[in-house]
Amino acid sequence: MLIVKNLNKSFGPFKAVSNFNLTIGREEFICLVGPDGAGKSTTLRILAGLEKPDSGEIELFGKKVVTFTSGLRTRIGYLPQNFSLYGDLTVEENLKFFAGLYGQHSPEELIKSLLEFTRLGPFKDRQADQLSGGMKQKLSLACTLVHQPELILLDEPTTGVDPVSRRDFWQILFSLQREGKSILMTTPYLDEAERATRVALMNQGQLLAFDTPEKLIASLPGKVLELVSPESRVIYQHLKTDRAFLDVQLRGDRVDFLVSKEYQEEILKKSLVDKNLSWEDLAEISPSLENVFIYLLKKENPGRENGDINGIGSHS
């Protein structure tokens, strides 16, 4: 369906995408994950034909792309972060407008199916400006699907969407996948990415890893210890720079420590006792994609201090 080889794109001295490689098969759901400024949006714009790469190859539907022809564009659906709906038009009128742009001259049945598919039927006569954030995203997706594309590119479609709408949105995406569509979606949320067929981890324009969520998590050369304490912030401040830990993350009243598989819990307990710090529980927990991403970042940049990554994390 899609093969990307050694893709590069710079804006002046800034390298937005660097030697980027990716493959997407039919009916695959790929999540491209990275913090703000990682190059995710630029990559999607290139794959949608809206940005020209400096170098690299793109193969779509079995053919090398020289230029994005109108015929090729009709096979791709692209939903940018700031999709422009017409606020004074109703839900149905927006769909008719975008159907007309794609040459759909008798789109009534298609629009009816999209309204049903996105559960927007009861709101078809409501102006777009009067919709909730989640419903606006559903309408934006419906407008992106109005020409029935085979490859769907989505740029952070669930950012800022409430949990219920986000769950509905994911169910719609899974339905599209079952219908044979291929989906490439960017997100800053690693917990969300765990639902995808495969996950591409990106930072500073480069691909750090690309595999199934299960294989990425299994590749982590260590274990995660979770400590529960009313003094979690103090513990985090005391231990975040301790090089015995591959990473330290503060999560409310909990602190997660990424350690080597050989690391003994008694060492951590002794360190806490020596500093007169108390805790309620300490146990090994299952690692997550976030642990994998942080480990890869530290591997790429050994001097990076333990702690949060700007613009990436989970919904919790």
N, C-alpha and C positions, 0 to 999 in steps of 0.2 A: 504493500500500500504506500508506504513512505520510507525512503532511505536518505539519510543526511550524512554527508562525508566531509570532514574537515572544514566546517563552516566557520568563517571569520567575518567580523564586522567591527569597525572602529569609528568613533566620532572624534575626529581630531586625534589627540594623544590618548584618548580613553578607549580601551579595548573592551567593547561590550560583549562580544562573543569570540571565543578563542578555540580553534580546532575542535569544534563541537560535532559529535557523531551521535546518531540516533536512528533507530528503526521502529516502525510501527506496522504490525500485521493487521489483516482484516479482523474485525470484531475485537480488537485490542483496546483497552482503556489504559492510557499512559498518563501518569501524573509527573509533571516537571516541577520540582520543589527547590526553593532557594530563598534566601533573604532578599530584602529590598536591594535593587541594584545588581542582582546576580546575572541579569541578562535574559530573564525569562520572556518578558514582553517583546524585546527586540527579536528574539528567536521566533516567536509566534508571528510577528509582523513580516519577517522574512519568508516564513513558510506559507503565509497568506498572500504573498506577492506584493505586499505594501512597502517593503524595504528591500533594497538590493544589497546582497552580500558583497564584501570585498573579494572573497574567494571561497572556493568550496563547491560541492556538487549536491544537487537535490534531485531525487528520482521520485516521481509521483505516478501511481497507477501503472508501474512497469516501464515508464519512459523518463529519460533524462530531461529535466526542465531547462530550456534555454530562455524562454520568456513565458510569463504567466498569461496565456491567451484567455479570451473570454470563455471559451469552451472548458478550459481547465478550471477557471474560477468558479464556474457553476457547479463543479463537483466538490467544492470546498465551502464550508460554512465557518465564518470567523466572528466570534463574539468578543470585542475588546472590553477593557475595564469600564470605559465610559461610553456605553452604547447609547446612541441618540434616538430615543423615542419621541414621538410628537405628542406632547402633553395635552394639547387641546383636542386630539383625536381620541376616539374610543379604542378599546382593545381590538375590536373587530376591524375598525377603520385603519389602525396601524398595520394589521396583518394584510389587509387588502392593498395598502400602499406599497409595502415591501414586496408583495406578490407581483404587483405591476412592474416594479423595478426589475424583476427577474423574468419578465415576459410571460407571467402566468395570467392568461386572459380570462380564464373561467375557473377561478380558484375556490369557488364556494365549498366544494366537498373537501378540498385540502384544508381550508381554514376551519371547517367544522371539525375535522379530525384532529387538527392541532389544538383547538380549544378544548376538546375532550381529553386529548393526550396530556396537556399541561394543567388540566383541571381549572381552566379559566372560563369555561362556558357560562357559569352563572354571572360572570363579570364582563361579558362581551360588550355591553353598552356603557360601561363605566369609562370615563376619561382616564388616560394613562397617568396624568398628574394626581389622580385621586387614589391610585393604587399604593399598597404598602411596598416596602423595599423588596420583600421576597416575591411579591406578585409582579413587580416591574422586571425582576430578573427572569421570571418565567416567561413573561411576554417578550423580553429581549431574546431569549432562547428560541421561542416560537418563531419570531421574525427571522432568526438565523437559519431556521429549518425550513422556511417557506419554499425554498427551491430544491428541497430534498437532497442535500449534499451527502456524499459518501464519507468524507473526512471532516470532522468537526474540531475546530480549534477554539478553546475557551480560555480567556485570560482572567484568572482569579474570580470566577463567577459567584463564589459563595462568600467573598469577603464582605463583612458588614451585614450579612443576612442573619435573621433570627434562627434559632435552632430548629424550630418546626419547619420553616420554609426551606432551610438547608437540607433537612431530611427528605422533604418532598422533591427538592431539586435533584438530589442524588438518585432517588427512585426513578425519576424521569431519565436521567443519564444511563442508568442500568438498563432501562427499557430500550433505549436507543442502541445500546451495545448488543442486546439480544436480537434486535432487528437487523444486525449486520453492519452497523456503523462503526467506524474507528474514531476514537476520541483522544485528543491530546489536550490536557487541561493543566494550567499552571495554578499553583496554590502555595501560600506561605505556611500552610498547616500540615505538619507531618502526620498527625493522627488521622487526618482526612485522607492523606495519600495512601495509607495502609489498605484502603479499599480497592485500590487500582490493581490492574493485571501486573503491571511493572511500574517501577518508580525510578525516575532520573533525578539524582541529586546534583544541584548546580550551585557554583559560587564563583564570583568574579569572572563570569563569562565562560568558565570551564566546567566540564562534566566530571564530577568526582566519582560517581558510581551509577550503574544502571542495571537493575535486576528486579526480580520479584521481591515484594516486601519480606517474605519469609527468608529468602537467601541473603538479603542484605542484613537482616537482623542476626542470622546465623553466622555471618562473617565477622561479627564484633569479637575481637580478641580479649574478652574480659567478661566481668559480671557487674551487675548493678545492685548496690546496697542502698536501701531506703531507711532513713532514720527519722523517727517522729519525735518532736520535742517542742515544748513551749518556748524554748530558747533557740529556735531554728535559725533566726536571723543572726544571732550572735555566733552560733556554730558555723554558719556559712561564712561570715566575715573572718573568723579565725582560721578556717581550713581551706578556703577557696584557692589559696596560693600554694598549698602543700603539694609538692611534686610527687608524693606517693599516690596521688589520685590522678587518673587520666582526665577526669572532669568532675566538677561539683556544680549541682544545680539546686537552687532554692525554689520550693513549691509550697507556699503557705507555711503550714506548720511542719513541713517535711523537707528533708535535704537528701538528694540523690547523689551517690558517689559511684562513679565509674572506676572500677579497680581491675587489676590483673586477676586472672582466675586463681592464682596462687595466694592472693592476699587474704590474710586472716582477720576476721572481725575483731578479735581481741586487741589487735593493734590500734584500731579506731577507738574502741572502748577505753583503752588505756590513755590515748591522747585526750579524750574528753574528760576523763577523771583528773588528769594532770592539770587541765585548765579549769577545773571546778565547774564543768558544764554537765547538765542533767539531760536525760532522754527517757522516753517512755517505751520505745520499741526500736529494734534494729533487725532488719531481715533482708534477705536477697529477694529481688523481684524480677519479673520478666523484663528484658530490655525492650526498647522501642526504637522506631526509626529515628527519633530525635537523638537518642544515645549514639546511634550509628553516624548521623550527620555531624554531631559535635566531635566525635572521635576523628572522622575524616578531616574536618577543619583543622584540628590540632595537629594532625599528621602532616597536613600541607603547610601549616604555620606553627611550628613548635613553640614560638615565643608568645603565642596568644594566651592571655590569662583566662583561667576558668571563669565561667559565668554565662550569662544569657547572650544570645545572638540577636542583634537588632533585626526586627522584621520577620522573625520566624519563630514557630512554636506550635502550640496546640490550642484548641478551643477552650480547654479547661482552665 
